[in-house]
Amino acid sequence: MLRSITLASAIILSILAVACSENYPGEDERLSSVAATSDFETRLRFVESDTDNWILHGRTYSGARHSLAAQISTRNIDQLGLQWYFDLPRDGGQEATPLVVDGVIYISAAWSIVHALDAKTGERLWSYDPNVDRSILVKICCGPVNRGVAYWDGKIYVGALDGRLIALAADSGEELWSSQTLDDPDASYSITGAPLVAGDKVFIGNGGAEFGVRGYVTAYNADTGEKIWRFYTVPGDPDQPYENDILKMAAKTWHGEWWKVGGGGTAYDALAYDPQLNLFYVGVGNAGPYNPLVRTQGKGDNLFVSSIVALDADSGKYVWHYQTTPGDSWDYTATQNMILADLEIEGTSREVIMQAPKNGFFYVLDRATGEFISAEAFEKVTWASGVDAETGRPIVNGSAKYWLTGKSVTLFPSAMGAHNWQPMAFNPDTGLVYIPTNHMPSSFQAEQNFKMQPLGRNTGIDYTEVAVPVDPALVAKAKQTLRGNLLAWDPVRQKPAWSVELAEPGNGGALSTAGDLVFQGTALGEFAAYNATSGEKLWSFDAQTSVIAAPVSYQINGELYIAVLAGRGGALGRSAGKFSDPNLINRSRLLVFKRGGQAILPSPDEPMLTLPDLTELPINSDVAVQGGKLYANLCASCHGFGAVGGSLAPDLRYSGFIRDQVAFDQVVMEGILRSQGMVGFKQVINPDHSVALRQYLVQQNQVARKFGDTERVGR
Ligand code: CA
C-alpha cells in the first residue's frame, strides 16, 4: 500500500515537473540524477520526459507510445539507416514491444523466450527460455507469440505461454521466482500479453476465450510472486459462492448454463494503470462460444465480456465498467490497447481513456468514472448502425444476429477486428491517434448441433467459403476487398484526419515521435515513417518479412535509436495463406535503426520447392469440403487459409505426408513430427476427420497444379 502511494505521488510530481519546464533539470543533469538513483520509484518521476529509456510497455503509464525524442524528424529522416540486427529462431511470430533500460534492450520472442541485448551494439547479454512444452499448440489460437516483458526495479517479468508468470534478474537473466497463474494448468488458457507493473504489484491476464475457459486477471507481489488478488471477468457456476458481489450482479446478465462452456472474457492483452486515480484498467476479451444460443440462451449482456473494467489497483475491487459489445457474439474483444489522455472536449478538459476495439467504434470514456463521452465508427461497420449517444450502447443490426436467422451472414469488421492487438499511438501535439486498422469481413453462422469440444476452437465462424477450392482469379478479386490502413484519427472530433492505404490487413503497431513522425511496419514487410500531420510517407526499409510488432525509441549518448521486431506470425500473418504472398516467410529479427546506420540484412534467398504431382490420387469432393472446414478451424492458423502455407508452418500442398493416409495419420493424429513443432491432434479429431483433412489437402494440391501454381519459397 505504502509503496503504491509513494509511486502515485512520484508520478504526480513528474507531471508537475513536466508542466513547469523551467524547474525541470537540464538533459545532462537529469541523466546523472537518473543514473545515480537506486530507487526505481524516484526514477519513474522522469518516465514522461525520459527519452533515453522505454521502461513501460506503452512507454509511460498513459500508454500513448509517443516519444519526446525529436532528434530524428521530418527534416532528417532520410538519414535513418539500419545500425544492427539480431536474428531470432523462425519457429514463431514476433509481436513484442521491446523495453530499453540503461543501455540494455529486453525482448520477448516466440515461445516466451527473453533476450537481453546491448542496446548500442546488439551484443547478446543473456537469454532465458522458460521451456514451454510444445504440445500447447493444440490449445492456442494464434501461435506461440509474446507481446512483451515488464520491468521493475532490476527485475524483468514475462508471462510464459503455459500460464507461468516469471521474474528474472535484469542483469543476469537468473530466474528469481515463478508463479503458475492457472489453477488448472491443463485448462485451455495461455499467456501472450505483457505483464504490467504498478506500485509493488505485477498484473497479468490470459487468453483462451475460444476454448471454453473463464477469464480473469491477477495481481502478484512484484518482489515475491505471491498472489495478492484475482478478479474474474465473468461469473462462474451460480451453485458455488460468487467470488464477489459484482459477479453476483454480472450473473444476472447471463442465462442458461454458461459456466459449462466457459463464457470467455479472457484479458489477453491490454492492461493500463492510472497512478493518480490508482485505477487498474482491464481490456476484456470476447464471449465464448460465439453463438449466444449455446452460451446464454441468446439473451443478456454477458458482463464483463468485451468491456473495459476499472479496478482498484490495491484491492482488485470493481470500480466501473463500460461494455463496448453487449452480449458479444462476433469475437469483438475489447482487449485492444487503451490510451489515457487529457482532451479538451466541448471547452472542458477531460481525463479520458481511449480504445479502438475490434468492433470498429472508437471510444472516448471518462477514465475516473467510466462515463461514456463519444463513439464513432473508424472502419467499415455493418454489425451495428452506430452507438446510441444517450445510452452508449451499439444499435445492433438485425441481420447480424446469425443465431436468429440461421443463415450465414458476412459482416464488417471481421473476427480479426477493425483493430487488433497491434498498438495504436497518440501524439498530444497533433492530437491524433494513429491506428493500424483492418478492412476485412467475416462470415458467421450458427453451427447446427453444436457440441463443445475439449480442445476445439468453439467458434461460430462459417468456414465454407475458405474450404471450397476457388480459381486464383477469384481469390485475387477477393483480396481486393481486403486491406489495412494506417489511420490518423481525431478523438475529439471523432473523425479521420488522414489515412494511408496498405495492401493487406494485419499491419504493425505504431510509434509516434516528437519529430512529427509515425513509424509503422506492414504485413508485406515494409517498415516506414510518415509525416504525423499529413500522412506523407517519408522513409521506408525492406524488412524481408512482416513487421507486426510496435516500434520503440531510445537514446544512447544523445543518439536516437528506433527498434522494432520483425517476423511474420500471429493470427493474420500465419493464416493469411491464399490471401497473401506465400513467399513472404517468417524471418524473425530485431531491427535497430539510427542516423547514419549502414548495416545490411543478409540476402533473403531461399531454396524453392516444387509441388509434388498427386494428379492420380482420387478425391471425394464432399469429404474434401468437410475436411476444408476442419482445416480452416484447426490447421489454417498455422498452415494458412486455403492450405497455402502462410509463413511459419509448411505449405501442406507440398508435403510428402499427404500422399498416404497411414503416414498422414502418424503426423496428424500421433504427432511423430512433434520435435519439429507439429503436435498430434488426436485429442481433438478422430480418424474420419483425418481422412477428410487429407482429402482436402490433396484436392488443394491438385487445384494448385491446375492453375500452374507449382513452385514456392521453401522453409
Ligand atoms: Ca477471440
Boltz pocket constraint, residues with backbone or C-beta under 6 A from the ligand:
constraints:
  - pocket:
      binder: B
      contacts: [[A, 209], [A, 210], [A, 285], [A, 286], [A, 331], [A, 333], [A, 415]]
      max_distance: 6.0
